[in-house]
Amino acid sequence: MFNSPFNSPFIVPVMAMFAWVCVTWVRAHYGYSKQHGWGPNSENMAVPPMFQKLLEKAMAERDTEIQLLRERIEVLEKIVTDGHKSHSLADEIERLRDKA
């Protein structure tokens, strides 16, 4: 009578349970609570006060590193765009390093 698993009367309840498990996993994985609907938990998105100073320090270090990298890129752009000959390239790099 039921030649295929798709002809079984149990396919609809089994698929509904599978869908419920998938939705529950997605909610748990991304921090959505059951009490507040589909929106994310605000407590999952806030930084605890004890980590605020660590976060600010990390952000300041990141900003400093970005600034240093920008300065290095400017030096490299000067080297490449100035049209210097290749034999004087090493001398130019050293001169620019000493200047900074």
C-alpha positions in Angstrom: 0.0 0.0 0.0 2.8 2.5 0.9 5.4 1.9 -1.8 7.2 5.2 -1.2 8.1 6.9 2.1 6.4 10.0 0.6 3.1 8.2 0.5 3.2 7.4 4.2 0.7 9.2 6.4 3.6 9.8 8.9 5.5 12.1 6.5 3.7 15.3 7.5 4.2 14.9 11.3 7.8 13.9 10.8 8.5 16.9 8.5 6.8 19.2 11.0 9.0 17.9 13.8 12.1 18.3 11.7 11.1 21.9 10.8 10.5 22.6 14.5 14.0 21.2 15.4 15.6 23.4 12.6 13.9 26.6 13.8 14.8 25.9 17.4 18.5 25.3 16.4 18.6 28.6 14.4 17.1 30.5 17.3 19.5 29.0 19.8 22.5 29.5 17.5 21.9 33.2 16.9 20.7 34.0 20.4 17.0 34.5 19.8 14.9 33.8 22.9 11.5 32.1 22.8 10.0 34.8 25.2 10.6 37.8 23.0 9.6 36.5 19.6 12.0 36.6 16.7 14.0 39.7 17.7 17.5 39.1 19.2 18.0 39.4 23.0 19.2 42.8 24.0 21.3 41.2 26.8 23.2 39.2 24.2 24.1 42.4 22.3 25.3 44.6 25.3 28.9 44.6 26.4 29.2 43.9 30.2 30.7 46.8 32.1 33.7 44.8 33.2 34.7 44.2 29.6 34.0 47.8 28.5 37.5 49.1 29.3 39.1 46.0 27.6 37.0 46.7 24.5 38.0 50.4 24.5 41.7 49.5 24.8 41.5 46.9 22.0 39.7 49.5 19.8 42.4 52.1 20.5 45.2 49.6 19.7 43.3 48.7 16.5 43.0 52.4 15.5 46.8 53.0 16.2 47.7 50.0 14.1 45.5 51.2 11.3 47.1 54.6 11.4 50.6 53.0 11.3 49.6 50.9 8.3 48.2 53.9 6.5 51.5 55.7 7.0 53.4 52.7 5.6 51.2 52.5 2.6 51.8 56.2 1.9 55.6 55.6 2.0 55.1 52.6 -0.4 53.0 54.7 -2.7 55.7 57.4 -2.8 58.3 54.8 -3.7 56.3 53.2 -6.5 54.9 56.4 -8.0 58.1 58.5 -7.9 59.6 56.6 -10.8 63.0 55.8 -9.2 65.3 53.3 -10.7 65.5 49.9 -9.2 69.1 50.1 -8.1 68.3 53.1 -5.9 65.1 51.6 -4.5 66.8 50.1 -1.4 68.5 53.4 -0.7 65.2 55.2 -0.9 63.5 52.7 1.4 66.2 53.2 4.0 66.1 56.9 3.7 62.3 57.0 4.2 62.6 54.6 7.2 65.2 56.9 8.8 62.9 59.9 8.2 60.0 58.3 10.0 
